[in-house]
Amino acid sequence: MEATIRLTKRTALEEVIRNNDKQAIASLISRKEQALKEATSNAAFYASINNDEMADNETARKERLTKDINKLKQALKN
């Protein structure tokens, strides 16, 4: 007899969505929106001083935050 066990680890974002705690989701959206503003500002600053590597990092951070915010807003609707 054989058995296969597959263990997966959820991210904090996935846990909040899974728990369906509307207040926690709304709070997380607010914090991520603030972080998005900061990442946007940081990316512009780094680009202005020709620090392309840091500008790219902040741009990637902006994209990830945008994706997370959209996931959270969708979870809030459901």
N, C-alpha and C positions, 0 to 999 in steps of 0.2 A: 504494500500500500504506500502511495506517495501523496504528499500534500505540498502545496505551494502556498507560501505566505508572502504577501506583498505589503510591506510597511511603507507608508508615505507620511511625509511631514508637511503640514499645512503652514502657510505663511501667516503672519499676524493679520494681514488683510483678509485672507480667506477665513480665518477663525471668526473675525468680527462679522463678516457677511453670513457665515454659517449659523452663528448664534442669533442672528436676526434682531439684535438689540438696536432699535431705531435711534435711540439717544446716542449710543456709542458711535453709530454710523455717521450721524449728523456732526458729532464732535470731530470725528476723524476727517470728514470732508472739510470742515472749517480749518483744521490744522494743515491739511495738505494744500488747500487753496492759498494759505499764507506762505507755505514753503514754495509753492509755484511762483508766487510774486517775487520771493527772494531769489529763486533760481533764475528767473527772467532777468532780474536786475544784475545778478552776478555774471550771467552770460554776456550781457551787454558791456559790463565793465571790463571783463577779461578780454573781450574782442577789441575794445578801445585801446587797450595797452598791448595789443598784439600777442597775448598769451593764448595761442590757439588751443593748446592741450586742455587748459582749464576751461576755456570757452566751450570746447566740445564736451567736457564732462558735465558742465552745467546744462548744456542743451540736452544731453542724454537724460539728465535728472528731470528736466522739464517734461520730456516726453513720457517718462515713467510716471511722474506725478499726474499728468493729464490722463493717462490710461487708468491709474488707480482711482482718480476722482470719478471718471465715467463709470467704472465698475461699482463704486459705492453709491453713486446716484441711481444707477439701475437697481441696485439692491434695495434702496430706500423706497423706490416706486412699487416694488413687489410686495 
